[in-house]
Amino acid sequence: MGSNLPVPNAHCDVLYRQTYNTYCGITTAGLTQDNRVGNVQKVGNTRLTAKTNKGILAGSVVAVVGSALAGPCAGDSTTVFDKAVGIAVNDALGNPYESSSAVASQKVVYAHGTGTVISTDIYETKQTDGTTPIVYAAGDKLYASQNGLLTNASGLANAPGAMATLVGILLKVPTSTEPYMAFQLKI
């Protein structure tokens, strides 16, 4: 499994799907957030590069943030990170030769439904200190990090599991030679 897309760190494959949803409009942050500038965990992430798009990335966690509005899930916020609803299936701004559905429709497309299996190379690689690597193991519970990316409990900015919605269960561990993780959604 590998990506043939021009941007190697902006990809997810929905391997088994329950439901796609576009009910909610996308927030301004969903289109404009900088995925490379900010806290030390975001800056230290080795899956993101200088070419990483702005806005919600394919494989990142989407949350309800207002009435009929969805945006990036923020795992350190007591008002947002427990409102995760799914995983974005496209980058909000799109990539060359890809659909830019969020920009065109002003909606975020996300997958959800228990049983949905997703493979992605977008996830946290460092803990909140920005230097300590996150170690993933098959069966890990996955949550939204403070940056809206998948992480196991050790990657959360707050106490593990406190107010955090369980997003999925890790099925395939990413490695240095195969950076894709596969997980089954629990939301």
Backbone bond lengths (Angstrom), bond angles and torsions (degrees), N, CA, C in turn:
res aa  C-N    CA-C-N  psi(-1)  N-CA   C-N-CA  omega(-1)  CA-C   N-CA-C  phi
1 M - - - 1.434 - - 1.519 107.75 -
2 G 1.269 117.91 132.51 1.446 122.45 176.76 1.501 108.71 -164.06
3 S 1.304 115.44 165.22 1.445 120.24 -176.86 1.517 111.25 -94.46
4 N 1.316 116.65 139.05 1.446 120.80 171.87 1.518 110.73 -104.42
5 L 1.310 116.28 12.95 1.453 120.90 -179.44 1.517 110.70 -79.95
6 P 1.339 117.41 154.20 1.451 120.23 -179.09 1.530 113.60 -66.04
7 V 1.330 118.35 -22.73 1.455 121.88 179.09 1.520 107.38 -112.96
8 P 1.345 119.03 104.11 1.458 120.83 -170.79 1.519 114.72 -69.47
9 N 1.321 119.49 -17.02 1.458 119.12 -176.51 1.526 111.24 -108.99
10 A 1.295 117.26 31.70 1.460 119.92 179.34 1.519 108.98 -137.64
11 H 1.309 116.10 56.17 1.456 118.23 -169.52 1.511 111.88 -143.58
12 C 1.311 114.87 140.07 1.459 119.59 168.71 1.518 108.17 -146.16
13 D 1.318 115.06 146.18 1.458 122.68 175.90 1.515 108.04 -114.13
14 V 1.318 116.54 129.23 1.454 120.93 173.16 1.518 105.36 -90.62
15 L 1.332 116.51 106.21 1.457 122.15 -174.07 1.529 112.29 -80.68
16 Y 1.318 116.68 -42.07 1.463 123.34 176.04 1.512 106.15 -134.82
17 R 1.331 116.72 127.37 1.456 119.32 -169.48 1.513 111.76 -121.14
18 Q 1.330 115.00 137.89 1.465 121.64 169.48 1.526 109.14 -96.13
19 T 1.344 116.77 -63.19 1.455 120.62 -172.69 1.525 111.46 -146.15
20 Y 1.335 115.85 141.11 1.466 122.43 165.24 1.519 106.25 -104.72
21 N 1.320 116.80 147.69 1.444 120.77 -178.85 1.519 109.40 -135.28
22 T 1.316 116.53 141.05 1.466 122.11 174.06 1.516 110.22 -135.84
23 Y 1.310 117.15 23.47 1.463 120.07 -175.95 1.521 112.36 -60.15
24 C 1.305 117.26 -45.17 1.465 121.26 -173.32 1.522 112.07 -83.31
25 G 1.330 115.26 144.66 1.452 121.00 170.44 1.522 109.07 -73.13
26 I 1.323 116.72 156.96 1.465 120.70 -179.64 1.524 109.82 -92.25
27 T 1.311 115.79 139.34 1.457 120.37 178.85 1.529 110.78 -74.96
28 T 1.326 116.11 164.48 1.464 120.31 176.02 1.520 110.22 -58.90
29 A 1.335 117.50 -42.16 1.476 120.44 178.57 1.519 110.90 -62.14
30 G 1.322 117.06 -31.00 1.456 120.75 178.02 1.517 112.68 -62.57
31 L 1.313 117.06 -23.83 1.462 122.24 178.52 1.523 113.18 -101.71
32 T 1.334 117.52 -23.09 1.471 119.39 -169.39 1.520 116.22 -119.26
33 Q 1.332 119.64 -11.60 1.467 119.13 -175.23 1.522 110.51 -57.53
34 D 1.311 116.65 140.86 1.466 121.94 177.92 1.519 107.90 -88.35
35 N 1.310 117.32 121.77 1.456 121.80 -176.90 1.521 113.72 -89.52
36 R 1.322 117.81 3.71 1.475 121.20 179.15 1.517 112.67 -118.95
37 V 1.310 118.63 -17.70 1.456 122.43 -176.81 1.519 108.13 -110.92
38 G 1.334 116.02 135.90 1.459 119.17 178.63 1.507 111.63 145.87
39 N 1.327 116.99 -134.44 1.459 121.65 -175.34 1.536 110.82 -69.58
40 V 1.331 115.88 165.52 1.467 121.12 -175.16 1.522 112.60 -65.60
41 Q 1.320 118.20 -29.37 1.465 120.69 177.37 1.527 110.08 -65.67
42 K 1.318 116.84 -43.16 1.460 121.48 179.36 1.529 110.72 -65.59
43 V 1.310 116.87 -45.42 1.467 121.64 -178.90 1.527 111.13 -65.85
44 G 1.336 117.77 -34.98 1.462 122.05 -178.27 1.514 114.68 -82.06
45 N 1.332 118.38 -4.85 1.464 121.62 -176.29 1.521 110.55 -66.90
46 T 1.324 117.00 123.60 1.463 121.39 -177.55 1.527 112.89 -85.87
47 R 1.330 118.94 -6.01 1.465 121.48 176.94 1.523 111.82 -88.42
48 L 1.310 117.20 -11.48 1.457 122.09 -179.75 1.523 109.26 -106.04
49 T 1.322 117.21 145.17 1.459 121.49 -179.44 1.515 109.86 -128.56
50 A 1.310 115.68 177.39 1.462 120.79 177.72 1.523 111.43 -61.36
51 K 1.333 118.03 -21.26 1.462 122.19 180.00 1.525 112.80 -89.96
52 T 1.327 117.91 -0.42 1.462 120.88 -179.15 1.524 109.94 -61.79
53 N 1.314 115.85 132.25 1.466 121.49 -179.82 1.513 112.34 -62.36
54 K 1.310 115.40 161.99 1.456 122.06 170.25 1.526 108.46 -84.92
55 G 1.321 116.78 164.16 1.454 121.90 177.33 1.520 112.40 81.87
56 I 1.322 114.85 -172.21 1.470 120.82 179.57 1.520 108.75 -61.49
57 L 1.329 115.32 134.81 1.462 121.71 178.22 1.517 110.38 -101.19
58 A 1.330 116.87 147.42 1.457 121.11 173.96 1.528 107.60 -58.51
59 G 1.310 117.00 128.55 1.457 121.72 -177.74 1.511 113.35 97.28
60 S 1.334 118.29 -6.04 1.462 119.94 178.06 1.526 110.10 -91.14
61 V 1.317 115.92 165.48 1.466 122.35 -174.95 1.525 109.67 -87.94
62 V 1.325 115.30 133.87 1.459 123.38 179.29 1.527 108.28 -104.93
63 A 1.350 116.77 141.00 1.466 121.41 179.89 1.521 110.23 -132.62
64 V 1.315 115.79 154.39 1.464 121.44 171.23 1.522 106.43 -75.96
65 V 1.328 116.59 127.81 1.472 120.32 -177.86 1.523 112.73 -125.04
66 G 1.307 117.67 1.38 1.458 121.70 178.20 1.520 108.62 -176.97
67 S 1.298 116.56 -179.37 1.456 120.62 -179.46 1.526 110.03 -64.79
68 A 1.322 116.08 113.27 1.471 123.84 -178.03 1.527 111.88 57.17
69 L 1.345 117.49 31.51 1.461 122.75 177.32 1.514 110.07 -126.40
70 A 1.315 116.22 137.47 1.463 122.23 176.34 1.514 108.50 -128.29
71 G 1.314 114.56 152.54 1.454 120.33 179.76 1.508 109.88 -159.70
72 P 1.330 115.63 -168.91 1.458 119.14 179.56 1.521 110.64 -63.71
73 C 1.310 116.64 137.00 1.457 122.39 176.23 1.527 108.05 -76.07
74 A 1.310 117.47 135.94 1.464 121.37 179.51 1.517 108.47 -117.48
75 G 1.322 117.44 103.07 1.453 122.94 -172.36 1.503 116.66 -70.42
76 D 1.331 119.21 1.63 1.458 119.34 176.90 1.523 110.76 -111.42
77 S 1.311 117.53 9.75 1.455 121.50 -176.15 1.522 110.10 -109.54
78 T 1.316 116.62 126.00 1.460 119.61 -179.49 1.518 111.45 -70.94
79 T 1.321 118.56 -11.18 1.458 120.33 -179.60 1.521 113.27 -99.99
80 V 1.323 119.08 -11.62 1.460 120.05 -175.69 1.518 113.30 -123.95
81 F 1.321 119.28 -44.03 1.458 119.57 -166.19 1.515 114.45 -69.26
82 D 1.312 118.27 -11.78 1.453 118.97 174.80 1.522 111.22 -97.52
83 K 1.344 116.56 15.99 1.458 121.50 -179.94 1.528 111.30 -118.59
84 A 1.317 116.49 28.48 1.462 121.38 179.82 1.521 109.66 -64.58
85 V 1.348 116.05 137.04 1.463 120.67 -178.60 1.522 113.84 -122.41
86 G 1.340 118.54 -13.41 1.464 119.20 -179.64 1.514 112.67 172.23
87 I 1.337 114.49 -169.40 1.463 122.94 -179.00 1.527 108.46 -117.67
88 A 1.330 116.80 129.09 1.466 121.29 178.98 1.523 109.54 -62.74
89 V 1.321 116.77 134.87 1.460 120.32 -178.93 1.527 112.73 -97.65
90 N 1.330 118.31 -14.45 1.471 121.57 174.21 1.524 107.91 -137.40
91 D 1.325 116.37 155.37 1.458 120.10 168.60 1.524 107.09 -62.93
92 A 1.333 116.95 140.70 1.459 119.93 -179.43 1.528 111.89 -58.07
93 L 1.330 117.09 -40.07 1.461 120.21 -178.74 1.512 112.63 -90.20
94 G 1.329 117.38 -5.47 1.460 120.73 179.64 1.516 112.01 73.86
95 N 1.304 115.80 172.77 1.462 124.20 176.76 1.518 107.54 -124.01
96 P 1.326 117.85 165.93 1.462 118.45 174.77 1.534 110.21 -55.35
97 Y 1.308 115.73 137.97 1.465 123.72 178.22 1.525 112.98 69.51
98 E 1.332 117.83 15.91 1.460 121.91 177.36 1.515 109.79 -121.96
99 S 1.304 116.19 162.27 1.455 121.99 174.73 1.527 110.07 -67.60
100 S 1.300 116.50 141.73 1.470 122.24 173.26 1.525 107.25 -111.93
101 S 1.317 115.79 60.18 1.461 121.50 -171.72 1.521 113.44 -63.33
102 A 1.327 118.69 -35.74 1.467 119.88 -178.69 1.520 110.73 -66.37
103 V 1.318 117.04 -41.76 1.462 120.73 178.80 1.524 109.56 -66.20
104 A 1.323 117.39 -43.73 1.464 121.46 -176.67 1.522 112.32 -68.77
105 S 1.325 117.32 -41.24 1.467 120.57 -174.44 1.519 114.15 -101.33
106 Q 1.346 116.64 -13.38 1.465 121.89 -173.12 1.525 111.18 61.88
107 K 1.338 116.18 30.85 1.461 122.93 177.44 1.514 108.65 -129.53
108 V 1.322 115.77 150.80 1.454 120.70 175.54 1.527 107.97 -99.37
109 V 1.335 116.29 133.89 1.469 121.61 178.62 1.523 107.37 -98.47
110 Y 1.328 116.51 123.33 1.458 119.29 179.54 1.522 110.73 -138.47
111 A 1.329 114.57 150.74 1.463 122.59 176.81 1.520 108.51 -94.51
112 H 1.330 115.75 144.17 1.463 120.19 174.58 1.511 108.91 -155.38
113 G 1.294 115.54 171.81 1.455 121.36 179.03 1.512 111.20 114.11
114 T 1.327 115.97 123.96 1.449 120.73 177.76 1.524 108.67 -56.22
115 G 1.306 116.05 132.36 1.449 121.63 -177.35 1.518 112.44 105.57
116 T 1.328 117.61 -18.60 1.458 120.71 175.80 1.523 108.02 -66.88
117 V 1.329 117.27 131.06 1.460 122.08 178.05 1.526 108.18 -115.51
118 I 1.319 115.63 128.87 1.461 122.68 -176.04 1.517 109.64 -126.14
119 S 1.321 115.12 143.24 1.459 122.50 172.94 1.524 107.00 -116.39
120 T 1.315 117.48 130.32 1.463 120.90 -178.31 1.520 110.94 -148.00
121 D 1.324 114.97 153.41 1.465 119.51 172.88 1.524 110.25 -110.61
122 I 1.330 117.01 19.93 1.468 122.62 175.80 1.523 107.97 -110.40
123 Y 1.330 117.34 115.55 1.461 123.12 178.79 1.525 107.17 -170.10
124 E 1.310 116.62 167.71 1.466 120.56 177.59 1.521 109.47 -73.10
125 T 1.329 116.13 140.12 1.461 121.40 175.84 1.521 111.69 -112.92
126 K 1.325 117.66 -14.30 1.472 122.76 179.46 1.514 109.68 -125.05
127 Q 1.334 114.57 152.65 1.458 119.02 174.12 1.528 108.70 -75.27
128 T 1.314 117.59 -179.83 1.458 120.87 -172.64 1.522 113.56 -63.24
129 D 1.349 118.80 -16.65 1.469 120.34 177.17 1.530 112.08 -77.00
130 G 1.339 117.24 -9.34 1.456 121.94 177.36 1.509 115.08 81.68
131 T 1.334 118.57 -3.21 1.465 120.66 -177.72 1.522 113.46 -125.23
132 T 1.322 118.58 -35.87 1.454 121.53 -177.14 1.528 110.26 -75.43
133 P 1.342 116.88 121.20 1.472 118.96 -179.51 1.527 111.71 -64.77
134 I 1.315 115.48 145.80 1.459 121.22 172.30 1.519 107.45 -87.65
135 V 1.316 115.95 131.50 1.462 121.67 177.76 1.525 107.04 -104.54
136 Y 1.318 115.12 123.35 1.462 121.04 179.13 1.526 109.81 -102.09
137 A 1.334 116.03 146.87 1.467 122.13 176.32 1.525 108.40 -137.50
138 A 1.319 116.10 147.01 1.459 120.40 177.24 1.523 109.24 -54.66
139 G 1.326 115.90 134.81 1.453 121.08 -178.40 1.517 113.98 93.28
140 D 1.342 117.85 -7.87 1.471 119.88 176.84 1.520 110.43 -57.09
141 K 1.325 115.75 143.09 1.454 121.02 169.84 1.532 106.67 -80.70
142 L 1.314 116.60 136.95 1.461 121.80 -179.31 1.515 110.31 -112.17
143 Y 1.330 115.00 138.63 1.452 123.91 -178.78 1.527 108.46 -128.71
144 A 1.324 116.91 175.81 1.461 121.11 172.10 1.520 108.27 -86.61
145 S 1.336 116.39 132.57 1.462 120.94 175.60 1.523 109.23 -78.00
146 Q 1.309 116.53 179.27 1.460 121.27 175.98 1.526 111.56 -63.06
147 N 1.331 117.37 -15.08 1.464 122.22 -179.54 1.523 112.59 -104.69
148 G 1.336 117.21 4.33 1.451 120.73 179.42 1.518 113.60 81.28
149 L 1.329 117.29 13.24 1.455 121.20 177.83 1.520 109.09 -102.43
150 L 1.314 116.77 160.64 1.458 120.91 178.84 1.516 110.91 -69.28
151 T 1.310 115.85 142.94 1.454 122.61 177.07 1.518 108.49 -157.79
152 N 1.340 115.67 158.63 1.466 117.83 170.45 1.528 107.13 -83.94
153 A 1.292 119.94 175.99 1.461 122.35 -172.87 1.521 113.03 -57.12
154 S 1.354 117.99 -29.92 1.462 119.02 -177.98 1.518 112.15 -68.52
155 G 1.340 117.93 -13.83 1.455 120.52 -179.41 1.511 114.34 -91.28
156 L 1.329 118.89 -1.10 1.457 120.67 -179.32 1.520 110.75 -79.28
157 A 1.320 115.20 149.78 1.460 120.44 -179.72 1.522 111.69 -75.44
158 N 1.338 117.33 -19.42 1.461 121.15 -178.17 1.521 108.88 -112.86
159 A 1.301 115.99 -171.46 1.470 119.76 179.08 1.523 109.70 -58.70
160 P 1.330 118.25 135.45 1.465 121.19 -177.40 1.526 112.15 -52.14
161 G 1.330 114.85 125.32 1.445 120.34 175.85 1.515 116.16 81.61
162 A 1.330 118.09 -9.52 1.457 119.65 -178.42 1.523 109.78 -67.26
163 M 1.323 117.42 116.32 1.452 124.00 178.26 1.530 113.32 61.75
164 A 1.312 119.45 8.39 1.464 121.63 -176.17 1.516 111.15 -91.88
165 T 1.313 116.16 134.84 1.456 121.78 175.21 1.518 108.85 -79.84
166 L 1.316 116.50 131.02 1.455 121.16 173.91 1.521 107.31 -68.98
167 V 1.324 117.34 118.44 1.459 122.60 -177.19 1.521 110.63 -90.39
168 G 1.344 117.48 -41.42 1.457 119.17 -177.22 1.510 113.04 -168.07
169 I 1.325 114.34 178.05 1.467 122.84 177.18 1.522 107.29 -119.68
170 L 1.326 116.65 129.22 1.461 122.05 -177.64 1.521 110.73 -71.90
171 L 1.329 116.53 125.59 1.465 122.47 179.59 1.527 111.69 -102.92
172 K 1.331 116.62 -39.20 1.468 121.92 -178.19 1.515 108.58 -129.86
173 V 1.322 115.32 124.78 1.462 122.30 -176.22 1.529 109.68 -81.24
174 P 1.336 117.81 133.66 1.464 119.29 175.22 1.531 110.48 -71.35
175 T 1.332 116.32 148.69 1.466 121.65 177.20 1.521 108.85 -129.10
176 S 1.313 116.14 174.53 1.467 119.73 179.38 1.526 111.38 -67.56
177 T 1.320 118.34 -26.49 1.464 120.40 179.51 1.528 112.65 -94.82
178 E 1.314 118.58 -21.57 1.467 123.16 176.73 1.529 107.87 -134.48
179 P 1.343 116.64 91.20 1.465 120.33 -170.92 1.525 115.87 -75.29
180 Y 1.325 118.36 -0.43 1.462 119.93 -179.13 1.526 111.06 -82.12
181 M 1.342 115.31 133.85 1.458 120.69 169.96 1.518 107.16 -103.78
182 A 1.308 116.64 148.75 1.470 121.18 174.08 1.514 107.55 -119.06
183 F 1.319 115.46 139.50 1.466 119.40 -178.44 1.516 109.19 -148.14
184 Q 1.318 114.22 157.12 1.463 121.35 176.07 1.506 108.52 -104.20
185 L 1.321 115.83 128.84 1.464 120.93 179.96 1.521 111.67 -67.93
186 K 1.308 115.32 146.67 1.455 121.80 175.75 1.538 110.36 -119.33
187 I 1.319 116.68 7.74 1.481 120.22 179.22 1.521 109.38 -120.14
